[in-house]
């Protein structure tokens, strides 16, 4: 957290030194509305599970995970690997939530936007492309676990624990 404040002061100093006063004003305005400013894990958790997923905002969801990945150095492979696995699970929950909400159109839109990228990273996504066309995916042996309360609870706990680790540790900046 100290490093973050120091970095913000460096940016302010640079903008002031170069005479970019309108940019400095914009920077300060953006910081005042920045949800991640204090890196409060509960706010980030709510952003994922109470805003992005219920509002079917897949682009912001993926952008958030991309931002987190950029915060780790290449030497932190365990954290990057864990984050990638959590991203897969959260995206699968996004799909499950859409199906449970009767919004198969959102699942189809999701795959139109992100399907090619997901398949490039992991071929396990191939079977997920069929989910909007399966009558009862919650009964399908391949997807049944993702519709269970136990899986959702485990996902929630994993995301909370991960956020606690990165925000209470020294992993961000």
Buried (B, 14 or more C-beta within 10 A) or exposed (E): EEEBEEEBEEBBEEBEEEEEEEBBEEBEEEEEEEEBEEBEBEBBBEBBBEEBBEEBBBEEBBEBBEEBEEBBEEEBEEBBEBBBEBBBBBBBBBBBBBBEEEBBEBBBBBBEEBBEEBBEEEEEBEEBBEBBEBEEBBEBEEBEEBBEEEBBEEBBEBBBEBBEEBBEEEBBE
